Amino acid sequence: MDNRRRRAAAAGVVVVLLPVIGGCAVPITGTAVRAPVGTTSGVTAPAGDVAGTVSVEANVRAGPGMGYAIVASLPLNTGVTISCFSGEWMRLATPNAGGFVYNTLLRLQGTPRTC
């Protein structure tokens, strides 16, 4: 990890890389919210979504699988909202809307709907 990334991580900044789809950079945006240690979530989910927390540092991918580009990283205890799941991959509503995280890296307060 280079010095700029170390300083950003220490400051609680989430670096967002843009995936390129069809020759255009597609932003995946959001703000990371840290949940207090020992809680299940620092996020209240809107109706139909499921709140949770990152249980270990997790990569956010552009699609539901290891073959998709990593577009961001979520630190331990980051609050998340899941909009739906595809196989074993959870689609984020917040932060990094539209990105996917593998299910075992999250603690969820319920079961999301399928995408």
C-alpha positions, 0 to 999 in steps of 0.5 A: 500500500503506498503512502497516500493510501495509508494516510487516507485509510488512517483518516477514515477515507474510502478510496473509490476506483471507477470501473470502466464499462463500455469505455466509460468510467462508471462511478460507484459512490457512497459514504462509509459509516463505521458502526461501534464495535460489537454492534450489528449495524450503524445504518438503518435500512430503508423498507425492503433493504437489509442493514448490516456491518462489515465483519472483516475488511471487504473488497467491493466488486463491480459485479457478483463474482471474483472475476469482476474488478475491485472498485473499493474496499470497506474497513471492518465495522463499516455500516452497510445497507444491502439492496438484494443478493445474487447467488452468494454476493450481496449488492450494496445500497450504501456505501458504494451503491451498486457494488457487490460484497461476498456474503460471508464478509458481512453481518446482516440483520435479515435476509435480503431479496434476490436481485 
